[in-house]
Amino acid sequence: MDSKTTELVKVLDELVAVLESDGEAHWRAWIHRVKSRLDQSDHSGIEYLLSAYGGMGSFNDLVLGQTTSVDGGFAWKPGHIDLNRRLDVLRNRAWTLAHAVRDSRELPRS
């Protein structure tokens, strides 16, 4: 595994931890599938990751830290600002690294 792919896998591990910390299951499972592919040297994981970005309801639309208050209304969990800042940093880093890996390997684009 080259250095960019190794770095991407580390970022994916951090993303999984952030998503788990908020109980987010859908995108956590998506990231696990990407990581599993990359761990098996299956670089289709790169395009699979990139396909999560863009469009309504995509990974880049995800906002963590939302909850229901005691009286049934919308509320933010404590620490939601820092949680979402961390998510943004990791999400952007994963995007950048995935493009770098794809470009360095000249992987086919879907």
C-alpha positions as CSV (number, residue, x, y, z in Angstrom):
1,M,0.0,0.0,0.0
2,D,1.5,3.4,-1.0
3,S,1.9,6.2,1.5
4,K,-1.2,8.2,0.3
5,T,-3.4,5.1,0.5
6,T,-2.0,4.3,4.0
7,E,-2.8,7.9,5.1
8,L,-6.3,7.6,3.6
9,V,-6.9,4.4,5.6
10,K,-5.8,6.2,8.8
11,V,-8.2,9.1,8.0
12,L,-11.0,6.6,7.3
13,D,-10.3,5.0,10.8
14,E,-10.7,8.5,12.3
15,L,-13.9,9.1,10.4
16,V,-15.3,5.8,11.6
17,A,-14.5,6.9,15.2
18,V,-16.2,10.3,14.8
19,L,-19.3,8.7,13.2
20,E,-19.5,6.0,15.9
21,S,-19.3,8.7,18.6
22,D,-22.5,10.2,17.3
23,G,-24.2,6.9,16.6
24,E,-24.3,7.5,12.8
25,A,-24.7,4.0,11.2
26,H,-25.2,4.6,7.5
27,W,-22.0,6.5,6.7
28,R,-20.0,4.5,9.2
29,A,-20.9,1.3,7.3
30,W,-20.1,3.0,4.0
31,I,-16.6,4.1,5.3
32,H,-16.1,0.5,6.6
33,R,-16.7,-0.9,3.1
34,V,-14.3,1.6,1.6
35,K,-11.6,0.7,4.1
36,S,-12.2,-3.0,3.7
37,R,-11.7,-2.7,-0.1
38,L,-8.5,-0.7,0.4
39,D,-7.2,-3.1,3.0
40,Q,-7.6,-5.9,0.4
41,S,-5.7,-3.7,-2.2
42,D,-9.0,-3.3,-4.1
43,H,-8.8,0.3,-5.3
44,S,-12.4,0.3,-6.4
45,G,-12.8,1.6,-2.8
46,I,-11.5,4.9,-4.1
47,E,-14.4,5.4,-6.5
48,Y,-16.8,4.0,-3.9
49,L,-15.6,6.6,-1.4
50,L,-15.8,9.5,-4.0
51,S,-19.3,8.4,-4.9
52,A,-20.4,9.3,-1.4
53,Y,-19.8,13.0,-2.1
54,G,-22.2,15.3,-4.0
55,G,-25.9,15.4,-4.4
56,M,-28.7,15.7,-1.9
57,G,-28.3,13.4,1.1
58,S,-24.6,12.8,0.4
59,F,-21.8,12.4,2.8
60,N,-20.8,16.0,2.5
61,D,-24.4,17.0,3.7
62,L,-24.1,15.1,6.9
63,V,-24.4,17.1,10.1
64,L,-23.7,15.4,13.4
65,G,-24.8,16.2,16.9
66,Q,-28.5,16.5,16.3
67,T,-31.0,15.1,18.8
68,T,-34.5,15.3,20.1
69,S,-34.9,17.4,23.3
70,V,-36.8,16.2,26.3
71,D,-40.0,17.9,25.1
72,G,-39.8,16.4,21.6
73,G,-38.3,19.4,19.8
74,F,-35.0,19.7,17.9
75,A,-31.8,20.1,20.0
76,W,-28.1,20.0,19.6
77,K,-25.9,17.6,21.6
78,P,-23.2,19.2,23.7
79,G,-20.0,19.5,21.7
80,H,-21.7,19.5,18.3
81,I,-19.7,22.4,16.9
82,D,-16.3,20.7,17.6
83,L,-17.7,17.3,16.4
84,N,-18.8,18.8,13.1
85,R,-15.5,20.7,12.7
86,R,-13.6,17.4,13.1
87,L,-16.0,15.7,10.7
88,D,-15.4,18.5,8.1
89,V,-11.6,18.2,8.4
90,L,-11.6,14.4,8.1
91,R,-14.2,14.4,5.3
92,N,-12.2,17.0,3.3
93,R,-8.9,15.1,3.9
94,A,-10.4,11.8,2.7
95,W,-11.7,13.5,-0.5
96,T,-8.3,15.1,-1.2
97,L,-6.4,11.8,-0.5
98,A,-8.8,9.7,-2.6
99,H,-8.3,12.0,-5.5
100,A,-4.5,11.9,-5.0
101,V,-4.5,8.1,-4.9
102,R,-6.8,7.9,-8.0
103,D,-4.7,10.4,-9.9
104,S,-1.4,8.7,-9.0
105,R,-2.7,5.3,-10.1
106,E,-4.6,6.6,-13.0
107,L,-7.6,4.6,-11.8
108,P,-10.7,4.5,-14.0
109,R,-13.4,7.0,-13.1
110,S,-17.0,5.9,-12.9
